[in-house]
């Protein structure tokens, strides 16, 4: 019974560690917590302690494990909803300043870097040098920009 309890505890801990590295959406974490709780129950029962000791310890191990899985899952979901903060995807919706413009294309400064740019579809006209524009889309190394709307202008 001691060997079975130790095996359940080790397998439960291993499943919890695997859950940290494999996206199983908490399934392995919950299963690992249940196995760890069962392992603790078996070890306490094999040690000669009664039901009065085994039940609170097992419930405590289970509640702690499920709490950790719940908090971790919540933080993961929150991180998935957060806006992109790096890479070219973070440029969409950001401000850019026109440095040069000739006809259909030009050069803008966005995110501290110079980018090739062109006007987004549906936004006619030629921006002037120094004008603030908004990045609509990134296509390769070219930004599609549009003029700021009147309500977007800083006060």
N, CA, C and O atoms as a GROMACS GRO file, in nm:
protein
  620
    1UNK      N    1   0.082  -0.118   0.000
    1UNK     CA    2   0.000   0.000   0.000
    1UNK      C    3   0.087   0.126   0.000
    1UNK      O    4   0.050   0.228  -0.059
    2UNK      N    5   0.203   0.119   0.066
    2UNK     CA    6   0.295   0.232   0.067
    2UNK      C    7   0.351   0.255  -0.073
    2UNK      O    8   0.362   0.370  -0.118
    3UNK      N    9   0.385   0.147  -0.143
    3UNK     CA   10   0.439   0.160  -0.278
    3UNK      C   11   0.334   0.221  -0.372
    3UNK      O   12   0.368   0.306  -0.454
    4UNK      N   13   0.209   0.179  -0.360
    4UNK     CA   14   0.103   0.232  -0.444
    4UNK      C   15   0.079   0.380  -0.413
    4UNK      O   16   0.057   0.459  -0.504
    5UNK      N   17   0.082   0.417  -0.286
    5UNK     CA   18   0.066   0.557  -0.248
    5UNK      C   19   0.180   0.644  -0.300
    5UNK      O   20   0.157   0.754  -0.350
    6UNK      N   21   0.303   0.593  -0.289
    6UNK     CA   22   0.418   0.668  -0.340
    6UNK      C   23   0.411   0.681  -0.491
    6UNK      O   24   0.442   0.787  -0.546
    7UNK      N   25   0.370   0.574  -0.560
    7UNK     CA   26   0.358   0.578  -0.706
    7UNK      C   27   0.252   0.680  -0.748
    7UNK      O   28   0.274   0.757  -0.842
    8UNK      N   29   0.138   0.680  -0.681
    8UNK     CA   30   0.032   0.776  -0.713
    8UNK      C   31   0.079   0.919  -0.690
    8UNK      O   32   0.049   1.008  -0.769
    9UNK      N   33   0.152   0.942  -0.584
    9UNK     CA   34   0.204   1.075  -0.554
    9UNK      C   35   0.305   1.121  -0.659
    9UNK      O   36   0.301   1.236  -0.704
   10UNK      N   37   0.395   1.033  -0.699
   10UNK     CA   38   0.496   1.066  -0.801
   10UNK      C   39   0.430   1.090  -0.937
   10UNK      O   40   0.463   1.187  -1.005
   11UNK      N   41   0.337   1.003  -0.977
   11UNK     CA   42   0.269   1.021  -1.106
   11UNK      C   43   0.186   1.149  -1.104
   11UNK      O   44   0.182   1.221  -1.203
   12UNK      N   45   0.120   1.178  -0.992
   12UNK     CA   46   0.044   1.302  -0.981
   12UNK      C   47   0.132   1.425  -0.995
   12UNK      O   48   0.096   1.519  -1.066
   13UNK      N   49   0.246   1.424  -0.930
   13UNK     CA   50   0.339   1.537  -0.942
   13UNK      C   51   0.392   1.549  -1.085
   13UNK      O   52   0.407   1.660  -1.137
   14UNK      N   53   0.419   1.434  -1.149
   14UNK     CA   54   0.467   1.436  -1.288
   14UNK      C   55   0.361   1.495  -1.382
   14UNK      O   56   0.394   1.571  -1.472
   15UNK      N   57   0.235   1.460  -1.360
   15UNK     CA   58   0.129   1.515  -1.444
   15UNK      C   59   0.114   1.666  -1.426
   15UNK      O   60   0.086   1.738  -1.521
   16UNK      N   61   0.134   1.711  -1.304
   16UNK     CA   62   0.128   1.856  -1.279
   16UNK      C   63   0.242   1.927  -1.350
   16UNK      O   64   0.222   2.035  -1.405
   17UNK      N   65   0.360   1.868  -1.350
   17UNK     CA   66   0.475   1.928  -1.420
   17UNK      C   67   0.451   1.926  -1.571
   17UNK      O   68   0.482   2.023  -1.640
   18UNK      N   69   0.396   1.816  -1.622
   18UNK     CA   70   0.367   1.808  -1.766
   18UNK      C   71   0.264   1.913  -1.805
   18UNK      O   72   0.272   1.972  -1.912
   19UNK      N   73   0.166   1.935  -1.718
   19UNK     CA   74   0.064   2.037  -1.745
   19UNK      C   75   0.126   2.175  -1.765
   19UNK      O   76   0.075   2.256  -1.842
   20UNK      N   77   0.235   2.202  -1.698
   20UNK     CA   78   0.301   2.332  -1.712
   20UNK      C   79   0.365   2.349  -1.850
   20UNK      O   80   0.391   2.461  -1.891
   21UNK      N   81   0.391   2.239  -1.920
   21UNK     CA   82   0.462   2.247  -2.048
   21UNK      C   83   0.378   2.206  -2.168
   21UNK      O   84   0.421   2.226  -2.282
   22UNK      N   85   0.261   2.150  -2.146
   22UNK     CA   86   0.176   2.102  -2.255
   22UNK      C   87   0.039   2.169  -2.240
   22UNK      O   88  -0.018   2.168  -2.131
   23UNK      N   89  -0.014   2.226  -2.347
   23UNK     CA   90  -0.144   2.294  -2.336
   23UNK      C   91  -0.261   2.196  -2.332
   23UNK      O   92  -0.319   2.164  -2.436
   24UNK      N   93  -0.295   2.147  -2.213
   24UNK     CA   94  -0.408   2.055  -2.199
   24UNK      C   95  -0.525   2.123  -2.129
   24UNK      O   96  -0.621   2.057  -2.092
   25UNK      N   97  -0.518   2.254  -2.111
   25UNK     CA   98  -0.626   2.334  -2.054
   25UNK      C   99  -0.669   2.286  -1.916
   25UNK      O  100  -0.788   2.290  -1.883
   26UNK      N  101  -0.573   2.240  -1.836
   26UNK     CA  102  -0.600   2.205  -1.698
   26UNK      C  103  -0.636   2.059  -1.673
   26UNK      O  104  -0.649   2.018  -1.557
   27UNK      N  105  -0.653   1.980  -1.779
   27UNK     CA  106  -0.694   1.840  -1.761
   27UNK      C  107  -0.588   1.762  -1.685
   27UNK      O  108  -0.619   1.692  -1.588
   28UNK      N  109  -0.463   1.771  -1.728
   28UNK     CA  110  -0.357   1.698  -1.659
   28UNK      C  111  -0.332   1.754  -1.519
   28UNK      O  112  -0.296   1.679  -1.428
   29UNK      N  113  -0.351   1.883  -1.500
   29UNK     CA  114  -0.332   1.942  -1.368
   29UNK      C  115  -0.436   1.890  -1.269
   29UNK      O  116  -0.403   1.859  -1.154
   30UNK      N  117  -0.561   1.882  -1.312
   30UNK     CA  118  -0.666   1.831  -1.224
   30UNK      C  119  -0.645   1.683  -1.196
   30UNK      O  120  -0.659   1.638  -1.082
   31UNK      N  121  -0.611   1.606  -1.301
   31UNK     CA  122  -0.585   1.463  -1.282
   31UNK      C  123  -0.464   1.441  -1.191
   31UNK      O  124  -0.466   1.353  -1.105
   32UNK      N  125  -0.359   1.521  -1.209
   32UNK     CA  126  -0.241   1.511  -1.123
   32UNK      C  127  -0.272   1.545  -0.979
   32UNK      O  128  -0.220   1.482  -0.887
   33UNK      N  129  -0.357   1.646  -0.959
   33UNK     CA  130  -0.397   1.682  -0.823
   33UNK      C  131  -0.476   1.568  -0.757
   33UNK      O  132  -0.456   1.538  -0.640
   34UNK      N  133  -0.567   1.506  -0.834
   34UNK     CA  134  -0.644   1.395  -0.780
   34UNK      C  135  -0.554   1.277  -0.744
   34UNK      O  136  -0.572   1.214  -0.640
   35UNK      N  137  -0.457   1.247  -0.831
   35UNK     CA  138  -0.364   1.138  -0.801
   35UNK      C  139  -0.276   1.170  -0.681
   35UNK      O  140  -0.248   1.083  -0.598
   36UNK      N  141  -0.231   1.295  -0.670
   36UNK     CA  142  -0.149   1.332  -0.554
   36UNK      C  143  -0.231   1.320  -0.426
   36UNK      O  144  -0.180   1.274  -0.324
   37UNK      N  145  -0.358   1.362  -0.430
   37UNK     CA  146  -0.444   1.348  -0.314
   37UNK      C  147  -0.465   1.202  -0.277
   37UNK      O  148  -0.462   1.166  -0.159
   38UNK      N  149  -0.486   1.117  -0.377
   38UNK     CA  150  -0.502   0.973  -0.351
   38UNK      C  151  -0.373   0.914  -0.294
   38UNK      O  152  -0.378   0.829  -0.205
   39UNK      N  153  -0.259   0.957  -0.345
   39UNK     CA  154  -0.131   0.909  -0.293
   39UNK      C  155  -0.111   0.948  -0.148
   39UNK      O  156  -0.063   0.868  -0.068
   40UNK      N  157  -0.147   1.071  -0.115
   40UNK     CA  158  -0.135   1.116   0.025
   40UNK      C  159  -0.228   1.033   0.114
   40UNK      O  160  -0.189   0.991   0.223
   41UNK      N  161  -0.349   1.009   0.068
   41UNK     CA  162  -0.446   0.928   0.143
   41UNK      C  163  -0.389   0.788   0.170
   41UNK      O  164  -0.395   0.739   0.282
   42UNK      N  165  -0.335   0.725   0.065
   42UNK     CA  166  -0.281   0.590   0.080
   42UNK      C  167  -0.160   0.588   0.174
   42UNK      O  168  -0.145   0.496   0.254
   43UNK      N  169  -0.073   0.687   0.164
   43UNK     CA  170   0.044   0.691   0.251
   43UNK      C  171   0.005   0.712   0.397
   43UNK      O  172   0.064   0.650   0.486
   44UNK      N  173  -0.092   0.797   0.422
   44UNK     CA  174  -0.134   0.820   0.560
   44UNK      C  175  -0.204   0.696   0.615
   44UNK      O  176  -0.182   0.658   0.730
   45UNK      N  177  -0.289   0.635   0.533
   45UNK     CA  178  -0.359   0.514   0.578
   45UNK      C  179  -0.261   0.400   0.603
   45UNK      O  180  -0.279   0.322   0.697
   46UNK      N  181  -0.158   0.389   0.521
   46UNK     CA  182  -0.058   0.283   0.539
   46UNK      C  183   0.028   0.310   0.662
   46UNK      O  184   0.084   0.216   0.720
   47UNK      N  185   0.040   0.434   0.702
   47UNK     CA  186   0.120   0.469   0.818
   47UNK      C  187   0.050   0.440   0.950
   47UNK      O  188   0.109   0.458   1.057
   48UNK      N  189  -0.073   0.396   0.944
   48UNK     CA  190  -0.144   0.361   1.066
   48UNK      C  191  -0.226   0.474   1.124
   48UNK      O  192  -0.288   0.456   1.229
   49UNK      N  193  -0.229   0.590   1.059
   49UNK     CA  194  -0.311   0.700   1.108
   49UNK      C  195  -0.455   0.675   1.066
   49UNK      O  196  -0.481   0.605   0.969
   50UNK      N  197  -0.544   0.729   1.137
   50UNK     CA  198  -0.686   0.704   1.111
   50UNK      C  199  -0.745   0.800   1.010
   50UNK      O  200  -0.678   0.884   0.950
   51UNK      N  201  -0.874   0.781   0.994
   51UNK     CA  202  -0.954   0.861   0.902
   51UNK      C  203  -0.952   1.008   0.943
   51UNK      O  204  -0.963   1.097   0.858
   52UNK      N  205  -0.938   1.035   1.073
   52UNK     CA  206  -0.940   1.172   1.123
   52UNK      C  207  -0.821   1.254   1.073
   52UNK      O  208  -0.831   1.376   1.062
   53UNK      N  209  -0.711   1.189   1.043
   53UNK     CA  210  -0.592   1.259   0.992
   53UNK      C  211  -0.591   1.256   0.840
   53UNK      O  212  -0.557   1.356   0.777
   54UNK      N  213  -0.627   1.144   0.782
   54UNK     CA  214  -0.618   1.127   0.636
   54UNK      C  215  -0.711   1.221   0.561
   54UNK      O  216  -0.671   1.279   0.460
   55UNK      N  217  -0.833   1.236   0.608
   55UNK     CA  218  -0.930   1.319   0.536
   55UNK      C  219  -0.890   1.467   0.529
   55UNK      O  220  -0.889   1.523   0.420
   56UNK      N  221  -0.855   1.532   0.642
   56UNK     CA  222  -0.818   1.675   0.630
   56UNK      C  223  -0.691   1.698   0.547
   56UNK      O  224  -0.682   1.796   0.474
   57UNK      N  225  -0.594   1.609   0.559
   57UNK     CA  226  -0.471   1.626   0.482
   57UNK      C  227  -0.499   1.609   0.334
   57UNK      O  228  -0.450   1.687   0.252
   58UNK      N  229  -0.577   1.508   0.298
   58UNK     CA  230  -0.609   1.484   0.157
   58UNK      C  231  -0.692   1.599   0.099
   58UNK      O  232  -0.666   1.644  -0.012
   59UNK      N  233  -0.789   1.646   0.174
   59UNK     CA  234  -0.869   1.760   0.128
   59UNK      C  235  -0.781   1.884   0.113
   59UNK      O  236  -0.798   1.961   0.018
   60UNK      N  237  -0.689   1.905   0.204
   60UNK     CA  238  -0.598   2.019   0.194
   60UNK      C  239  -0.509   2.012   0.072
   60UNK      O  240  -0.490   2.112   0.002
   61UNK      N  241  -0.453   1.893   0.044
   61UNK     CA  242  -0.369   1.875  -0.076
   61UNK      C  243  -0.452   1.898  -0.202
   61UNK      O  244  -0.407   1.966  -0.295
   62UNK      N  245  -0.573   1.842  -0.205
   62UNK     CA  246  -0.659   1.859  -0.322
   62UNK      C  247  -0.700   2.003  -0.344
   62UNK      O  248  -0.696   2.053  -0.457
   63UNK      N  249  -0.740   2.071  -0.237
   63UNK     CA  250  -0.782   2.211  -0.249
   63UNK      C  251  -0.667   2.301  -0.292
   63UNK      O  252  -0.685   2.391  -0.374
   64UNK      N  253  -0.549   2.276  -0.239
   64UNK     CA  254  -0.432   2.354  -0.279
   64UNK      C  255  -0.398   2.332  -0.426
   64UNK      O  256  -0.372   2.428  -0.499
   65UNK      N  257  -0.399   2.208  -0.469
   65UNK     CA  258  -0.368   2.177  -0.609
   65UNK      C  259  -0.470   2.236  -0.704
   65UNK      O  260  -0.433   2.294  -0.806
   66UNK      N  261  -0.598   2.222  -0.673
   66UNK     CA  262  -0.702   2.279  -0.760
   66UNK      C  263  -0.697   2.431  -0.760
   66UNK      O  264  -0.725   2.494  -0.862
   67UNK      N  265  -0.662   2.490  -0.647
   67UNK     CA  266  -0.647   2.635  -0.641
   67UNK      C  267  -0.534   2.684  -0.731
   67UNK      O  268  -0.547   2.784  -0.800
   68UNK      N  269  -0.423   2.611  -0.728
   68UNK     CA  270  -0.309   2.648  -0.814
   68UNK      C  271  -0.346   2.634  -0.961
   68UNK      O  272  -0.313   2.720  -1.042
   69UNK      N  273  -0.416   2.525  -0.996
   69UNK     CA  274  -0.459   2.505  -1.136
   69UNK      C  275  -0.555   2.616  -1.177
   69UNK      O  276  -0.545   2.667  -1.289
   70UNK      N  277  -0.648   2.655  -1.089
   70UNK     CA  278  -0.744   2.760  -1.122
   70UNK      C  279  -0.676   2.896  -1.140
   70UNK      O  280  -0.707   2.967  -1.236
   71UNK      N  281  -0.585   2.932  -1.052
   71UNK     CA  282  -0.515   3.060  -1.062
   71UNK      C  283  -0.428   3.064  -1.188
   71UNK      O  284  -0.426   3.164  -1.259
   72UNK      N  285  -0.358   2.955  -1.214
   72UNK     CA  286  -0.274   2.949  -1.334
   72UNK      C  287  -0.359   2.958  -1.460
   72UNK      O  288  -0.324   3.031  -1.553
   73UNK      N  289  -0.470   2.886  -1.463
   73UNK     CA  290  -0.559   2.892  -1.580
   73UNK      C  291  -0.615   3.031  -1.603
   73UNK      O  292  -0.626   3.077  -1.717
   74UNK      N  293  -0.651   3.098  -1.495
   74UNK     CA  294  -0.704   3.234  -1.508
   74UNK      C  295  -0.598   3.330  -1.563
   74UNK      O  296  -0.628   3.414  -1.648
   75UNK      N  297  -0.476   3.317  -1.515
   75UNK     CA  298  -0.368   3.404  -1.564
   75UNK      C  299  -0.337   3.375  -1.711
   75UNK      O  300  -0.306   3.467  -1.786
   76UNK      N  301  -0.345   3.250  -1.751
   76UNK     CA  302  -0.320   3.215  -1.891
   76UNK      C  303  -0.428   3.276  -1.980
   76UNK      O  304  -0.396   3.334  -2.084
   77UNK      N  305  -0.554   3.265  -1.940
   77UNK     CA  306  -0.662   3.324  -2.019
   77UNK      C  307  -0.650   3.476  -2.026
   77UNK      O  308  -0.678   3.535  -2.130
   78UNK      N  309  -0.608   3.538  -1.918
   78UNK     CA  310  -0.590   3.683  -1.918
   78UNK      C  311  -0.476   3.723  -2.012
   78UNK      O  312  -0.486   3.824  -2.082
   79UNK      N  313  -0.369   3.645  -2.013
   79UNK     CA  314  -0.256   3.676  -2.100
   79UNK      C  315  -0.292   3.658  -2.247
   79UNK      O  316  -0.239   3.729  -2.332
   80UNK      N  317  -0.380   3.564  -2.278
   80UNK     CA  318  -0.419   3.542  -2.416
   80UNK      C  319  -0.504   3.656  -2.469
   80UNK      O  320  -0.503   3.682  -2.590
   81UNK      N  321  -0.576   3.725  -2.382
   81UNK     CA  322  -0.661   3.836  -2.424
   81UNK      C  323  -0.585   3.968  -2.431
   81UNK      O  324  -0.637   4.066  -2.485
   82UNK      N  325  -0.466   3.973  -2.378
   82UNK     CA  326  -0.390   4.098  -2.374
   82UNK      C  327  -0.347   4.138  -2.515
   82UNK      O  328  -0.323   4.052  -2.599
   83UNK      N  329  -0.337   4.266  -2.540
   83UNK     CA  330  -0.293   4.311  -2.673
   83UNK      C  331  -0.148   4.275  -2.698
   83UNK      O  332  -0.068   4.259  -2.605
   84UNK      N  333  -0.115   4.264  -2.826
   84UNK     CA  334   0.022   4.232  -2.865
   84UNK      C  335   0.111   4.352  -2.831
   84UNK      O  336   0.076   4.466  -2.860
   85UNK      N  337   0.225   4.325  -2.769
   85UNK     CA  338   0.314   4.434  -2.729
   85UNK      C  339   0.447   4.433  -2.801
   85UNK      O  340   0.529   4.522  -2.780
   86UNK      N  341   0.470   4.336  -2.886
   86UNK     CA  342   0.597   4.331  -2.958
   86UNK      C  343   0.573   4.281  -3.098
   86UNK      O  344   0.467   4.226  -3.129
   87UNK      N  345   0.672   4.300  -3.183
   87UNK     CA  346   0.660   4.256  -3.321
   87UNK      C  347   0.583   4.356  -3.406
   87UNK      O  348   0.537   4.459  -3.357
   88UNK      N  349   0.570   4.323  -3.534
   88UNK     CA  350   0.502   4.414  -3.625
   88UNK      C  351   0.353   4.424  -3.596
   88UNK      O  352   0.290   4.523  -3.631
   89UNK      N  353   0.295   4.321  -3.532
   89UNK     CA  354   0.152   4.327  -3.500
   89UNK      C  355   0.120   4.440  -3.404
   89UNK      O  356   0.008   4.492  -3.403
   90UNK      N  357   0.217   4.480  -3.324
   90UNK     CA  358   0.193   4.587  -3.227
   90UNK      C  359   0.183   4.723  -3.295
   90UNK      O  360   0.139   4.819  -3.232
   91UNK      N  361   0.223   4.734  -3.421
   91UNK     CA  362   0.217   4.862  -3.491
   91UNK      C  363   0.075   4.898  -3.534
   91UNK      O  364   0.044   5.016  -3.549
   92UNK      N  365  -0.010   4.798  -3.554
   92UNK     CA  366  -0.147   4.825  -3.602
   92UNK      C  367  -0.220   4.909  -3.498
   92UNK      O  368  -0.229   4.873  -3.380
   93UNK      N  369  -0.273   5.022  -3.544
   93UNK     CA  370  -0.345   5.113  -3.456
   93UNK      C  371  -0.256   5.218  -3.391
   93UNK      O  372  -0.305   5.307  -3.322
   94UNK      N  373  -0.126   5.208  -3.413
   94UNK     CA  374  -0.036   5.304  -3.350
   94UNK      C  375  -0.017   5.427  -3.438
   94UNK      O  376  -0.057   5.429  -3.555
   95UNK      N  377   0.043   5.530  -3.380
   95UNK     CA  378   0.070   5.654  -3.452
   95UNK      C  379   0.198   5.642  -3.532
   95UNK      O  380   0.291   5.572  -3.493
   96UNK      N  381   0.200   5.712  -3.645
   96UNK     CA  382   0.320   5.722  -3.726
   96UNK      C  383   0.328   5.866  -3.778
   96UNK      O  384   0.226   5.933  -3.791
   97UNK      N  385   0.448   5.910  -3.807
   97UNK     CA  386   0.470   6.045  -3.858
   97UNK      C  387   0.528   6.035  -3.998
   97UNK      O  388   0.624   5.962  -4.022
   98UNK      N  389   0.468   6.107  -4.092
   98UNK     CA  390   0.513   6.105  -4.231
   98UNK      C  391   0.647   6.178  -4.241
   98UNK      O  392   0.658   6.293  -4.200
   99UNK      N  393   0.748   6.110  -4.296
   99UNK     CA  394   0.880   6.171  -4.316
   99UNK      C  395   0.897   6.217  -4.460
   99UNK      O  396   0.944   6.328  -4.484
  100UNK      N  397   0.859   6.134  -4.555
  100UNK     CA  398   0.860   6.172  -4.697
  100UNK      C  399   0.738   6.108  -4.762
  100UNK      O  400   0.690   6.005  -4.717
  101UNK      N  401   0.689   6.172  -4.870
  101UNK     CA  402   0.576   6.114  -4.943
  101UNK      C  403   0.584   6.160  -5.087
  101UNK      O  404   0.604   6.279  -5.115
  102UNK      N  405   0.568   6.065  -5.178
  102UNK     CA  406   0.574   6.096  -5.321
  102UNK      C  407   0.468   6.013  -5.392
  102UNK      O  408   0.486   5.892  -5.408
  103UNK      N  409   0.361   6.074  -5.432
  103UNK     CA  410   0.256   6.005  -5.505
  103UNK      C  411   0.179   5.907  -5.417
  103UNK      O  412   0.114   5.947  -5.320
  104UNK      N  413   0.188   5.778  -5.451
  104UNK     CA  414   0.114   5.675  -5.380
  104UNK      C  415   0.186   5.620  -5.257
  104UNK      O  416   0.122   5.563  -5.168
  105UNK      N  417   0.317   5.638  -5.251
  105UNK     CA  418   0.395   5.578  -5.143
  105UNK      C  419   0.480   5.683  -5.073
  105UNK      O  420   0.500   5.793  -5.123
  106UNK      N  421   0.527   5.644  -4.957
  106UNK     CA  422   0.613   5.734  -4.882
  106UNK      C  423   0.686   5.659  -4.773
  106UNK      O  424   0.694   5.536  -4.773
  107UNK      N  425   0.738   5.737  -4.681
  107UNK     CA  426   0.812   5.680  -4.570
  107UNK      C  427   0.759   5.742  -4.442
  107UNK      O  428   0.743   5.864  -4.432
  108UNK      N  429   0.731   5.656  -4.341
  108UNK     CA  430   0.680   5.704  -4.213
  108UNK      C  431   0.768   5.650  -4.102
  108UNK      O  432   0.836   5.549  -4.117
  109UNK      N  433   0.765   5.720  -3.990
  109UNK     CA  434   0.836   5.674  -3.872
  109UNK      C  435   0.734   5.621  -3.774
  109UNK      O  436   0.647   5.695  -3.727
  110UNK      N  437   0.746   5.493  -3.743
  110UNK     CA  438   0.654   5.428  -3.649
  110UNK      C  439   0.735   5.338  -3.557
  110UNK      O  440   0.818   5.260  -3.604
  111UNK      N  441   0.712   5.347  -3.430
  111UNK     CA  442   0.783   5.264  -3.334
  111UNK      C  443   0.932   5.291  -3.333
  111UNK      O  444   1.012   5.202  -3.303
  112UNK      N  445   0.972   5.415  -3.366
  112UNK     CA  446   1.114   5.450  -3.366
  112UNK      C  447   1.189   5.404  -3.490
  112UNK      O  448   1.311   5.416  -3.495
  113UNK      N  449   1.119   5.351  -3.589
  113UNK     CA  450   1.183   5.300  -3.711
  113UNK      C  451   1.119   5.363  -3.833
  113UNK      O  452   1.004   5.407  -3.828
  114UNK      N  453   1.194   5.367  -3.942
  114UNK     CA  454   1.141   5.417  -4.068
  114UNK      C  455   1.084   5.300  -4.147
  114UNK      O  456   1.148   5.195  -4.160
  115UNK      N  457   0.962   5.318  -4.200
  115UNK     CA  458   0.893   5.214  -4.275
  115UNK      C  459   0.845   5.271  -4.407
  115UNK      O  460   0.814   5.389  -4.418
  116UNK      N  461   0.840   5.184  -4.509
  116UNK     CA  462   0.771   5.221  -4.632
  116UNK      C  463   0.622   5.223  -4.600
  116UNK      O  464   0.574   5.144  -4.518
  117UNK      N  465   0.550   5.312  -4.666
  117UNK     CA  466   0.408   5.323  -4.636
  117UNK      C  467   0.330   5.358  -4.762
  117UNK      O  468   0.385   5.413  -4.858
  118UNK      N  469   0.202   5.325  -4.759
  118UNK     CA  470   0.110   5.368  -4.863
  118UNK      C  471  -0.024   5.391  -4.796
  118UNK      O  472  -0.051   5.338  -4.688
  119UNK      N  473  -0.109   5.469  -4.862
  119UNK     CA  474  -0.240   5.500  -4.805
  119UNK      C  475  -0.328   5.377  -4.812
  119UNK      O  476  -0.327   5.304  -4.911
  120UNK      N  477  -0.404   5.354  -4.708
  120UNK     CA  478  -0.499   5.242  -4.704
  120UNK      C  479  -0.611   5.268  -4.803
  120UNK      O  480  -0.641   5.383  -4.835
  121UNK      N  481  -0.672   5.162  -4.850
  121UNK     CA  482  -0.780   5.172  -4.948
  121UNK      C  483  -0.895   5.254  -4.891
  121UNK      O  484  -0.939   5.233  -4.778
  122UNK      N  485  -0.944   5.347  -4.971
  122UNK     CA  486  -1.057   5.428  -4.927
  122UNK      C  487  -1.019   5.558  -4.862
  122UNK      O  488  -1.106   5.635  -4.822
  123UNK      N  489  -0.890   5.587  -4.851
  123UNK     CA  490  -0.845   5.713  -4.791
  123UNK      C  491  -0.767   5.790  -4.897
  123UNK      O  492  -0.646   5.772  -4.911
  124UNK      N  493  -0.835   5.875  -4.972
  124UNK     CA  494  -0.768   5.948  -5.079
  124UNK      C  495  -0.682   6.062  -5.024
  124UNK      O  496  -0.688   6.097  -4.906
  125UNK      N  497  -0.603   6.117  -5.114
  125UNK     CA  498  -0.523   6.232  -5.077
  125UNK      C  499  -0.380   6.194  -5.045
  125UNK      O  500  -0.346   6.077  -5.028
  126UNK      N  501  -0.298   6.296  -5.039
  126UNK     CA  502  -0.157   6.277  -5.010
  126UNK      C  503  -0.125   6.342  -4.876
  126UNK      O  504  -0.150   6.461  -4.859
  127UNK      N  505  -0.071   6.267  -4.783
  127UNK     CA  506  -0.035   6.328  -4.655
  127UNK      C  507   0.085   6.420  -4.670
  127UNK      O  508   0.167   6.404  -4.760
  128UNK      N  509   0.095   6.516  -4.581
  128UNK     CA  510   0.207   6.608  -4.586
  128UNK      C  511   0.316   6.563  -4.490
  128UNK      O  512   0.291   6.487  -4.396
  129UNK      N  513   0.437   6.609  -4.514
  129UNK     CA  514   0.550   6.574  -4.428
  129UNK      C  515   0.525   6.630  -4.288
  129UNK      O  516   0.489   6.747  -4.272
  130UNK      N  517   0.544   6.547  -4.187
  130UNK     CA  518   0.522   6.585  -4.049
  130UNK      C  519   0.382   6.555  -3.999
  130UNK      O  520   0.354   6.569  -3.880
  131UNK      N  521   0.292   6.512  -4.089
  131UNK     CA  522   0.154   6.482  -4.050
  131UNK      C  523   0.150   6.349  -3.972
  131UNK      O  524   0.224   6.256  -4.003
  132UNK      N  525   0.065   6.344  -3.874
  132UNK     CA  526   0.047   6.222  -3.795
  132UNK      C  527  -0.059   6.135  -3.862
  132UNK      O  528  -0.169   6.181  -3.892
  133UNK      N  529  -0.024   6.009  -3.885
  133UNK     CA  530  -0.115   5.913  -3.947
  133UNK      C  531  -0.130   5.792  -3.856
  133UNK      O  532  -0.055   5.776  -3.759
  134UNK      N  533  -0.226   5.706  -3.887
  134UNK     CA  534  -0.253   5.586  -3.808
  134UNK      C  535  -0.223   5.464  -3.893
  134UNK      O  536  -0.264   5.457  -4.009
  135UNK      N  537  -0.152   5.366  -3.836
  135UNK     CA  538  -0.121   5.243  -3.908
  135UNK      C  539  -0.245   5.155  -3.907
  135UNK      O  540  -0.299   5.123  -3.801
  136UNK      N  541  -0.290   5.115  -4.026
  136UNK     CA  542  -0.407   5.030  -4.040
  136UNK      C  543  -0.370   4.883  -4.055
  136UNK      O  544  -0.438   4.795  -4.003
  137UNK      N  545  -0.261   4.856  -4.127
  137UNK     CA  546  -0.225   4.718  -4.156
  137UNK      C  547  -0.077   4.710  -4.189
  137UNK      O  548  -0.016   4.807  -4.234
  138UNK      N  549  -0.020   4.592  -4.165
  138UNK     CA  550   0.120   4.567  -4.201
  138UNK      C  551   0.121   4.459  -4.308
  138UNK      O  552   0.068   4.350  -4.286
  139UNK      N  553   0.179   4.490  -4.422
  139UNK     CA  554   0.192   4.393  -4.531
  139UNK      C  555   0.339   4.381  -4.566
  139UNK      O  556   0.396   4.464  -4.637
  140UNK      N  557   0.401   4.276  -4.514
  140UNK     CA  558   0.545   4.259  -4.535
  140UNK      C  559   0.621   4.369  -4.464
  140UNK      O  560   0.615   4.381  -4.341
  141UNK      N  561   0.692   4.450  -4.540
  141UNK     CA  562   0.767   4.562  -4.484
  141UNK      C  563   0.704   4.696  -4.518
  141UNK      O  564   0.768   4.800  -4.507
  142UNK      N  565   0.578   4.693  -4.559
  142UNK     CA  566   0.506   4.815  -4.595
  142UNK      C  567   0.387   4.833  -4.502
  142UNK      O  568   0.310   4.739  -4.479
  143UNK      N  569   0.373   4.953  -4.450
  143UNK     CA  570   0.259   4.985  -4.365
  143UNK      C  571   0.150   5.052  -4.447
  143UNK      O  572   0.178   5.140  -4.529
  144UNK      N  573   0.027   5.011  -4.424
  144UNK     CA  574  -0.086   5.083  -4.482
  144UNK      C  575  -0.134   5.180  -4.376
  144UNK      O  576  -0.168   5.139  -4.265
  145UNK      N  577  -0.136   5.308  -4.410
  145UNK     CA  578  -0.170   5.412  -4.314
  145UNK      C  579  -0.292   5.488  -4.362
  145UNK      O  580  -0.330   5.481  -4.479
  146UNK      N  581  -0.353   5.561  -4.271
  146UNK     CA  582  -0.465   5.648  -4.303
  146UNK      C  583  -0.448   5.778  -4.225
  146UNK      O  584  -0.379   5.784  -4.123
  147UNK      N  585  -0.515   5.881  -4.276
  147UNK     CA  586  -0.514   6.008  -4.204
  147UNK      C  587  -0.595   5.993  -4.077
  147UNK      O  588  -0.688   5.914  -4.068
  148UNK      N  589  -0.556   6.070  -3.979
  148UNK     CA  590  -0.631   6.070  -3.853
  148UNK      C  591  -0.767   6.134  -3.877
  148UNK      O  592  -0.781   6.229  -3.954
  149UNK      N  593  -0.866   6.081  -3.809
  149UNK     CA  594  -0.999   6.144  -3.812
  149UNK      C  595  -0.995   6.265  -3.720
  149UNK      O  596  -0.906   6.277  -3.636
  150UNK      N  597  -1.092   6.356  -3.737
  150UNK     CA  598  -1.089   6.479  -3.657
  150UNK      C  599  -1.106   6.452  -3.508
  150UNK      O  600  -1.051   6.525  -3.425
  151UNK      N  601  -1.180   6.348  -3.474
  151UNK     CA  602  -1.198   6.315  -3.332
  151UNK      C  603  -1.076   6.247  -3.271
  151UNK      O  604  -1.067   6.235  -3.149
  152UNK      N  605  -0.981   6.202  -3.355
  152UNK     CA  606  -0.860   6.135  -3.305
  152UNK      C  607  -0.746   6.233  -3.278
  152UNK      O  608  -0.647   6.197  -3.215
  153UNK      N  609  -0.758   6.356  -3.325
  153UNK     CA  610  -0.650   6.452  -3.309
  153UNK      C  611  -0.631   6.486  -3.161
  153UNK      O  612  -0.729   6.504  -3.088
  154UNK      N  613  -0.506   6.497  -3.118
  154UNK     CA  614  -0.480   6.534  -2.977
  154UNK      C  615  -0.525   6.678  -2.951
  154UNK      O  616  -0.520   6.763  -3.039
  155UNK      N  617  -0.569   6.702  -2.829
  155UNK     CA  618  -0.618   6.836  -2.791
  155UNK      C  619  -0.505   6.935  -2.775
  155UNK      O  620  -0.529   7.051  -2.744
   0.00000   0.00000   0.00000
